[in-house]
Amino acid sequence: MPAVPDVLQIAEIAVRSLTLGRYNVTCEYALHLYEWLLTLDEEITLIHRARWNAIKVAYLFSRYYPLLFFPVHMWAWLGDHSLHTCHSIVRLLYCMVIPFPMSAQAVILFRTYAFTGRQKVILGILCLAFAVLFAVEVWIFGASFSLAEELFVLYGRTACFGNDKFAQSQAFVYQRAYHTASLFLAAFGLDCLCIGLVIWYCFSEPSIRCRLATTFVEQGIGAFVVMSVLNLLSAALYFSPLRQYDGMSLPYTMILPNIINYVDEQLSVLRQLLQNSREICEDSKDVMNKRDQATNAREEEKDRRSGDIRSKVAQMRDHQDEDLRNIITRGEGRPAIIRCSAKPDPSPPLDKSPQMEFLTQQLHTAHEERMEMLRTFVADTLAINRRNQEELRAAIEENNRRR
């Protein structure tokens, strides 16, 4: 048989329960509001400007649902209301509690699925566990919570606090709220499942994603420890027969998971940005090195081609001189002597015999062929230079885009 307290114990339980509940509600919302205002700039930069996906929607819901709807709970829990008013709103009031922890669990679920290779089997396990926790929450808060009527017996008008109806079955009697305690144990079990799946994936899939999963474990281990302590403490308080401590940790389990998820998400984004910055710096160094190597290679190629051009021009001049000497040697008549003086050459011009005309035509044809070869070589050199300039420009533009 549960022990029945005396009148003084009843009054003490009522006063402590009411005082602790109201202080906790006020402190928790003040903490949430302060943290939101303090980190609003980082939230806009890191979260709101990111591309839309499922985890962003879950995060924004878990972030702003408490900010918008927790004042309704503050009105019900901080104000003094009649028994009739509290009877009419207590069920809806505690049904509105369900999205608080479930939204935080959804963020953890999406992150676990992403960091374990997006495997369908893991997604199915997580969805099944999430559905079980959601069903337990609906059963506890939607069907198993009833109004704490003994407070109205003592005060007449007071806050609309509810409790496990199995613990409320006998007023002013010490009862353990086993069903509510099981809810927090289920939440703790889901957290353990998420961490366990990530650790299992690291051992089974040693790859790049395993390193990402290891990063997730390192980042989320602090949040996991905090939430585990909070869930286990809440379960212990509901397992305890001390009624004045029932619900003391409930506001914290409603708000703290969302704050912790936000801090964890910010740290994850900042680490990712830092990693991307390092990769960009390394890529920039590689691009600069490749550009320097390409520049040196182009300079060497340019010097080599310039040397080839000079040697070919020299060869062409030698051939022209040789052809000219042959023509003059085989030509009829005395060759013309070119002087650098202003006086005209008194020598008679060369004879325009058919043999001389034929040799002159051959010299002209050879000269045209060599000039055509020189023009082709210069055009090819210019085309190679243009192609090298386009490759350098593309490399610079790619480097600027990565920055």
C-alpha positions as CSV (number, residue, x, y, z in Angstrom):
1,M,0.0,0.0,0.0
2,P,1.4,3.4,-0.8
3,A,2.0,5.7,2.1
4,V,-0.5,8.5,2.7
5,P,1.1,11.8,3.8
6,D,-0.3,14.0,6.5
7,V,-1.6,17.5,5.9
8,L,1.8,19.3,6.4
9,Q,3.4,16.9,3.9
10,I,0.6,17.6,1.4
11,A,1.0,21.3,1.7
12,E,4.8,20.9,1.3
13,I,4.4,18.8,-1.8
14,A,2.0,21.3,-3.3
15,V,4.2,24.3,-2.6
16,R,7.4,22.7,-3.9
17,S,5.8,21.2,-7.0
18,L,4.2,24.6,-7.9
19,T,7.3,26.6,-7.2
20,L,9.8,24.3,-8.9
21,G,7.5,24.0,-11.9
22,R,7.1,27.7,-12.4
23,Y,10.8,28.5,-11.8
24,N,11.9,25.8,-14.3
25,V,9.5,27.0,-17.0
26,T,10.6,30.6,-16.7
27,C,14.3,29.8,-16.6
28,E,14.2,27.4,-19.5
29,Y,12.3,29.8,-21.9
30,A,14.6,32.7,-20.8
31,L,17.6,30.5,-21.7
32,H,16.2,29.6,-25.0
33,L,15.3,33.2,-25.9
34,Y,18.7,34.5,-24.8
35,E,20.5,31.8,-26.8
36,W,18.4,32.5,-29.9
37,L,19.1,36.3,-29.8
38,L,22.8,35.7,-29.1
39,T,23.3,33.4,-32.1
40,L,20.8,35.0,-34.6
41,D,23.6,36.4,-36.8
42,E,25.3,33.1,-37.1
43,E,22.0,31.3,-37.7
44,I,21.2,33.6,-40.6
45,T,24.7,33.2,-42.1
46,L,25.0,29.4,-41.7
47,I,21.5,28.1,-41.8
48,H,19.0,30.4,-43.5
49,R,21.3,31.0,-46.5
50,A,22.0,27.3,-47.0
51,R,20.2,25.3,-49.6
52,W,16.8,23.8,-48.6
53,N,16.8,20.1,-47.6
54,A,15.1,17.8,-45.1
55,I,17.5,18.5,-42.3
56,K,17.2,22.3,-42.7
57,V,13.4,22.0,-42.5
58,A,13.7,19.8,-39.4
59,Y,16.2,22.2,-37.8
60,L,14.0,25.3,-38.4
61,F,11.0,23.5,-37.1
62,S,12.8,22.4,-33.9
63,R,14.3,25.9,-33.6
64,Y,11.1,28.0,-33.9
65,Y,8.3,25.8,-32.7
66,P,9.5,26.2,-29.0
67,L,9.9,30.0,-29.5
68,L,6.4,30.4,-30.8
69,F,4.4,27.9,-28.8
70,F,6.2,27.7,-25.4
71,P,4.6,31.0,-24.4
72,V,1.3,29.2,-24.4
73,H,2.6,26.7,-21.8
74,M,4.0,29.6,-19.8
75,W,0.5,31.2,-19.8
76,A,-1.0,28.0,-18.5
77,W,1.7,27.1,-16.0
78,L,2.5,30.6,-14.6
79,G,-1.0,32.0,-14.3
80,D,-3.7,31.1,-11.9
81,H,-6.7,29.5,-13.6
82,S,-9.9,27.9,-12.5
83,L,-10.4,24.1,-12.4
84,H,-12.9,24.3,-15.3
85,T,-10.4,26.2,-17.5
86,C,-7.6,23.8,-16.8
87,H,-9.8,20.8,-17.5
88,S,-10.6,22.1,-20.9
89,I,-7.0,22.9,-22.0
90,V,-4.8,20.4,-20.2
91,R,-5.1,17.7,-22.9
92,L,-4.4,20.1,-25.7
93,L,-1.6,21.7,-23.7
94,Y,0.3,18.4,-23.3
95,C,-0.4,17.3,-26.8
96,M,1.5,20.5,-27.9
97,V,4.5,19.1,-25.9
98,I,5.0,16.2,-28.3
99,P,6.7,18.2,-31.2
100,F,9.3,19.6,-28.8
101,P,11.4,16.5,-28.3
102,M,10.3,14.8,-31.5
103,S,11.7,17.6,-33.7
104,A,15.1,17.4,-32.0
105,Q,15.1,13.6,-32.5
106,A,14.2,14.1,-36.2
107,V,17.3,16.3,-36.7
108,I,19.5,13.6,-35.1
109,L,17.8,10.9,-37.3
110,F,18.6,12.8,-40.5
111,R,22.2,13.4,-39.5
112,T,22.7,9.8,-38.6
113,Y,21.2,8.7,-41.9
114,A,23.5,11.1,-43.8
115,F,26.6,10.1,-41.9
116,T,26.0,6.3,-42.4
117,G,26.1,6.3,-46.2
118,R,22.4,6.9,-46.7
119,Q,21.7,3.2,-46.5
120,K,18.0,2.2,-46.8
121,V,18.3,-0.5,-44.1
122,I,19.6,2.1,-41.6
123,L,16.9,4.5,-42.6
124,G,14.3,1.8,-42.0
125,I,15.7,1.0,-38.5
126,L,15.8,4.7,-37.6
127,C,12.2,5.3,-38.9
128,L,10.9,2.3,-36.9
129,A,12.6,3.5,-33.7
130,F,11.3,7.1,-34.3
131,A,7.8,5.8,-34.9
132,V,7.9,3.8,-31.6
133,L,9.1,6.8,-29.7
134,F,6.4,9.0,-31.3
135,A,3.7,6.4,-30.4
136,V,4.9,6.4,-26.8
137,E,4.8,10.2,-26.7
138,V,1.3,10.3,-28.1
139,W,0.2,7.7,-25.6
140,I,1.8,9.4,-22.6
141,F,1.0,13.1,-23.4
142,G,-2.1,12.6,-25.4
143,A,-3.9,9.9,-23.4
144,S,-2.2,9.3,-20.1
145,F,-1.8,12.8,-18.7
146,S,-4.4,14.2,-16.4
147,L,-4.8,17.4,-14.4
148,A,-3.2,17.6,-10.9
149,E,-6.5,18.4,-9.1
150,E,-5.1,18.4,-5.6
151,L,-3.5,21.8,-6.2
152,F,-7.0,23.2,-6.8
153,V,-8.2,21.7,-3.5
154,L,-5.5,23.6,-1.7
155,Y,-5.4,26.9,-3.7
156,G,-8.7,27.1,-5.6
157,R,-7.1,28.8,-8.6
158,T,-3.6,27.7,-9.7
159,A,-1.5,26.6,-12.7
160,C,-2.7,23.9,-15.1
161,F,-0.1,21.2,-14.3
162,G,-0.7,17.7,-15.4
163,N,0.8,14.4,-14.5
164,D,0.8,10.7,-15.3
165,K,-2.8,9.6,-14.7
166,F,-1.6,6.4,-13.1
167,A,0.3,8.4,-10.6
168,Q,-2.7,10.7,-10.2
169,S,-5.2,7.9,-9.6
170,Q,-5.2,8.6,-5.9
171,A,-4.8,12.2,-4.8
172,F,-2.3,13.0,-2.1
173,V,-0.8,9.5,-2.3
174,Y,2.9,8.8,-3.2
175,Q,2.8,7.0,-6.6
176,R,5.6,6.3,-9.1
177,A,5.0,7.5,-12.7
178,Y,6.3,4.5,-14.4
179,H,4.8,5.3,-17.8
180,T,6.3,8.7,-18.0
181,A,9.6,7.4,-16.9
182,S,9.5,4.9,-19.7
183,L,9.2,7.7,-22.2
184,F,12.5,9.2,-21.2
185,L,14.1,5.8,-21.3
186,A,12.8,5.4,-24.8
187,A,14.3,8.7,-25.9
188,F,17.6,7.6,-24.3
189,G,17.4,4.4,-26.2
190,L,16.9,6.2,-29.6
191,D,20.0,8.3,-28.9
192,C,22.0,5.2,-28.1
193,L,20.8,3.6,-31.3
194,C,21.9,6.6,-33.4
195,I,25.4,6.7,-31.9
196,G,25.6,2.9,-32.1
197,L,24.7,2.8,-35.8
198,V,27.3,5.4,-36.6
199,I,30.0,3.5,-34.7
200,W,29.0,0.2,-36.4
201,Y,29.2,1.9,-39.8
202,C,32.7,3.1,-39.0
203,F,33.9,-0.5,-38.3
204,S,32.0,-2.0,-41.3
205,E,32.8,0.6,-43.9
206,P,36.4,1.9,-43.6
207,S,36.1,4.6,-46.2
208,I,36.0,8.4,-46.6
209,R,32.4,8.4,-45.2
210,C,33.6,6.5,-42.2
211,R,35.9,9.5,-41.5
212,L,32.8,11.7,-41.8
213,A,30.9,9.4,-39.4
214,T,33.8,9.6,-37.0
215,T,33.6,13.4,-37.1
216,F,29.9,13.1,-36.4
217,V,30.6,11.0,-33.3
218,E,33.3,13.4,-32.1
219,Q,30.9,16.4,-32.6
220,G,27.8,14.7,-31.2
221,I,29.3,12.9,-28.2
222,G,28.9,16.0,-26.0
223,A,25.3,16.4,-27.0
224,F,24.7,12.7,-26.5
225,V,26.2,12.8,-23.0
226,V,24.1,15.9,-22.0
227,M,20.9,14.4,-23.4
228,S,21.6,11.1,-21.8
229,V,22.1,12.6,-18.4
230,L,18.9,14.7,-18.8
231,N,16.8,11.7,-19.9
232,L,18.1,9.4,-17.3
233,L,17.6,12.1,-14.6
234,S,14.0,12.7,-15.7
235,A,13.3,9.0,-15.7
236,A,14.8,8.7,-12.2
237,L,12.6,11.6,-10.9
238,Y,9.5,10.0,-12.3
239,F,10.5,6.6,-10.8
240,S,10.9,8.3,-7.5
241,P,7.8,8.4,-5.2
242,L,8.6,12.0,-4.3
243,R,5.7,13.8,-6.1
244,Q,7.1,17.3,-5.6
245,Y,9.9,16.5,-8.1
246,D,7.6,15.1,-10.9
247,G,7.9,17.3,-14.0
248,M,10.8,19.3,-12.6
249,S,13.0,18.3,-15.7
250,L,10.1,18.3,-18.2
251,P,10.7,21.9,-19.5
252,Y,14.4,21.1,-20.0
253,T,13.6,18.0,-22.0
254,M,11.3,20.2,-24.1
255,I,13.8,23.0,-24.9
256,L,17.4,21.8,-24.3
257,P,17.5,19.2,-27.1
258,N,16.7,22.0,-29.6
259,I,19.4,24.3,-28.2
260,I,22.0,21.5,-28.2
261,N,21.1,20.5,-31.8
262,Y,21.5,24.1,-32.9
263,V,24.9,24.4,-31.2
264,D,26.0,21.1,-32.7
265,E,24.8,22.0,-36.1
266,Q,26.6,25.4,-36.0
267,L,29.8,23.6,-34.9
268,S,29.4,21.1,-37.7
269,V,28.9,23.9,-40.3
270,L,31.8,25.9,-39.0
271,R,34.1,22.8,-39.1
272,Q,32.9,22.1,-42.6
273,L,33.6,25.7,-43.7
274,L,37.0,25.4,-42.1
275,Q,37.7,22.2,-43.9
276,N,36.5,23.7,-47.2
277,S,38.7,26.7,-46.7
278,R,41.7,24.4,-46.2
279,E,40.8,22.5,-49.3
280,I,40.5,25.7,-51.3
281,C,43.9,26.9,-50.0
282,E,45.4,23.6,-51.0
283,D,43.7,23.7,-54.4
284,S,44.9,27.3,-54.9
285,K,48.5,26.2,-54.1
286,D,48.2,23.4,-56.6
287,V,46.7,25.7,-59.2
288,M,49.5,28.3,-58.7
289,N,52.2,25.5,-58.9
290,K,50.6,24.2,-62.1
291,R,50.4,27.7,-63.5
292,D,54.1,28.3,-62.7
293,Q,55.0,25.0,-64.3
294,A,52.9,25.8,-67.3
295,T,54.5,29.3,-67.6
296,N,58.0,27.8,-67.3
297,A,57.1,25.2,-69.9
298,R,55.7,27.8,-72.2
299,E,58.9,30.0,-71.8
300,E,61.1,27.0,-72.6
301,E,58.9,26.1,-75.6
302,K,59.0,29.7,-76.7
303,D,62.8,29.8,-76.4
304,R,63.2,26.5,-78.2
305,R,60.9,27.6,-81.0
306,S,62.6,31.0,-81.3
307,G,65.9,29.1,-81.6
308,D,64.4,26.9,-84.3
309,I,63.1,29.9,-86.1
310,R,66.5,31.6,-86.0
311,S,68.2,28.5,-87.2
312,K,65.7,28.0,-90.0
313,V,66.0,31.6,-91.1
314,A,69.8,31.2,-91.1
315,Q,69.5,28.1,-93.1
316,M,67.2,29.8,-95.6
317,R,69.6,32.7,-95.9
318,D,72.4,30.2,-96.5
319,H,70.4,28.4,-99.2
320,Q,69.4,31.7,-100.8
321,D,73.1,32.8,-100.8
322,E,74.1,29.5,-102.2
323,D,71.4,29.6,-104.9
324,L,72.4,33.2,-105.8
325,R,76.1,32.1,-106.1
326,N,75.1,29.2,-108.3
327,I,73.0,31.4,-110.5
328,I,75.8,34.0,-110.8
329,T,78.4,31.3,-111.5
330,R,76.3,29.6,-114.1
331,G,74.9,32.8,-115.6
332,E,76.1,34.2,-118.9
333,G,77.8,37.6,-118.9
334,R,79.4,39.6,-116.1
335,P,77.4,39.7,-112.9
336,A,76.3,43.0,-111.5
337,I,78.3,44.3,-108.5
338,I,76.2,46.0,-105.8
339,R,77.8,48.9,-104.3
340,C,76.8,51.0,-101.4
341,S,77.8,54.3,-103.1
342,A,75.4,56.8,-104.6
343,K,77.0,56.6,-108.0
344,P,75.3,54.4,-110.6
345,D,76.9,51.1,-111.5
346,P,78.7,51.7,-114.9
347,S,78.7,48.0,-115.5
348,P,76.2,46.7,-118.1
349,P,73.3,44.6,-116.8
350,L,73.2,40.9,-117.0
351,D,72.1,39.3,-120.3
352,K,68.5,38.2,-120.2
353,S,69.2,34.9,-121.9
354,P,66.7,32.0,-121.5
355,Q,69.0,30.1,-119.2
356,M,69.3,33.1,-116.9
357,E,65.5,33.6,-116.8
358,F,65.1,29.9,-116.0
359,L,67.6,30.1,-113.1
360,T,66.0,33.3,-111.9
361,Q,62.6,31.6,-111.9
362,Q,63.9,28.6,-109.9
363,L,65.4,31.0,-107.3
364,H,62.2,32.8,-107.0
365,T,60.2,29.6,-106.6
366,A,62.6,28.3,-103.9
367,H,62.4,31.6,-102.1
368,E,58.5,31.5,-102.2
369,E,58.5,27.9,-100.9
370,R,60.8,28.8,-98.0
371,M,58.8,31.9,-97.1
372,E,55.6,29.8,-97.2
373,M,57.3,27.3,-94.8
374,L,58.3,30.2,-92.5
375,R,54.7,31.7,-92.5
376,T,53.3,28.2,-91.7
377,F,55.8,27.8,-88.8
378,V,55.0,31.3,-87.4
379,A,51.2,30.6,-87.7
380,D,51.6,27.3,-85.8
381,T,53.7,29.1,-83.1
382,L,51.0,31.8,-82.7
383,A,48.2,29.2,-82.4
384,I,50.1,27.3,-79.7
385,N,50.7,30.6,-77.8
386,R,47.0,31.4,-78.0
387,R,46.0,27.9,-76.8
388,N,48.4,28.2,-73.8
389,Q,47.0,31.7,-73.0
390,E,43.4,30.2,-73.0
391,E,44.5,27.4,-70.7
392,L,46.1,29.8,-68.3
393,R,43.0,32.0,-68.3
394,A,40.7,29.0,-67.7
395,A,42.9,27.9,-64.7
396,I,42.8,31.4,-63.2
397,E,39.0,31.6,-63.6
398,E,38.6,28.1,-62.0
399,N,40.8,29.2,-59.1
400,N,38.7,32.4,-58.6
401,R,35.4,30.4,-58.6
402,R,36.8,28.1,-55.9
403,R,37.7,31.0,-53.8
